[in-house]
Structures are given as C-alpha cells and as structure tokens.
Amino acid sequence: MQLSQFTELANLEPGLLTLKNQISAYAQEHRAKKNFRPRSAWYGYGTPSKKGFKHSLSCFVGYSAANAALQNERAYDIAYNHLYGLLAN
C-alpha cells in the first residue's frame, strides 16, 4: 500500500489529525511573537521535557508506529513535511 497524502495517513492514524490541530494552534498563537522559532517547537529545544512535536510524530508514523501500514520511511516523510510546514509557514 503506497501512502501518498497526509489525509490518507490521518485516516489510518487519527492521532496525526490531533497533532496537526495542536501544531496549527501553537503556530497561530506564537508565530507573531518576535522570538518564535519553528525548529525549537518542533524539536523541543528550551522545553523542560526536551520533547517537541517531532517526538509525538514518531509515535504515529515511522518504524515505531503501532499501525504496520505506517511503519515506513515514506509515511514518516509525508507526515513530517506536512506537519513541520505548518510551523514554518
């Protein structure tokens, strides 16, 4: 099964949609701030837990995913690029 779109991934793993909504809300709230750094939020720099949105992503897609259909590099890349883009744009 070749997964080519984020919406297809989210249909297989609803947690991705929840994560997307969290990232969108975070970006909307923080983007206007002078010190907003998308990479810091993504990787968790400067947070007590050192866990950013990327950590949450790895629970849903990639080799650690619970759903076997999402345990691949392509699924990870699609989700990564889409979700990080929400912060960066």
C-alpha positions in Angstrom: 0.0 0.0 0.0 1.5 3.3 -1.1 0.5 6.2 1.1 0.9 9.5 -0.8 -1.1 12.1 1.1 -1.3 13.3 4.7 -5.1 12.8 4.7 -4.6 9.1 3.9 -2.2 8.8 6.8 -4.6 10.6 9.1 -7.4 8.2 8.1 -5.1 5.3 9.3 -3.9 7.1 12.4 -6.3 9.7 13.9 -3.6 10.8 16.3 -2.0 12.6 13.3 -5.0 14.8 12.9 -4.9 15.7 16.6 -1.2 16.5 16.3 -1.9 18.6 13.2 -4.5 20.6 15.2 -2.1 21.1 18.1 0.6 22.3 15.8 -1.7 24.7 13.9 -3.0 26.2 17.2 0.5 26.6 18.5 1.8 28.2 15.3 -1.2 30.6 15.2 -0.6 31.6 18.8 3.1 32.0 18.6 4.0 33.0 15.0 3.6 36.7 15.6 6.0 36.7 18.5 9.4 38.1 17.7 11.2 35.1 19.3 9.2 32.4 17.5 11.5 29.6 16.4 9.7 26.8 14.5 12.7 24.4 15.0 12.6 24.9 18.7 8.9 23.9 18.9 9.5 21.0 16.5 12.5 19.5 18.3 11.6 20.6 21.9 14.5 22.9 22.4 14.1 25.0 25.5 11.3 22.8 26.9 11.7 21.0 30.2 10.9 17.6 28.7 13.1 18.2 25.6 10.2 16.7 23.6 8.7 18.7 20.8 6.2 17.9 18.1 8.6 15.7 16.3 8.7 13.3 19.3 4.9 13.0 19.1 5.0 12.4 15.3 7.4 9.5 15.8 4.7 7.7 17.9 2.3 7.7 14.9 4.5 7.1 11.8 7.8 5.5 11.0 9.4 2.4 12.4 7.9 2.9 15.9 4.3 3.3 14.7 1.7 1.0 16.1 0.0 0.6 12.7 2.1 -1.6 10.5 0.9 0.3 7.3 2.6 3.4 8.7 5.9 1.8 9.7 7.9 3.1 6.7 10.0 6.0 5.6 7.5 7.3 3.1 4.7 7.7 5.6 7.2 9.4 8.0 8.4 11.8 5.3 4.9 12.8 4.2 3.7 13.5 7.8 7.0 15.2 8.8 7.0 17.6 5.8 3.3 18.4 6.2 3.4 19.0 9.9 6.7 20.9 10.0 5.3 23.0 7.2 2.5 24.2 9.5 5.1 25.6 11.8 7.5 27.1 9.3 4.9 28.8 7.1 
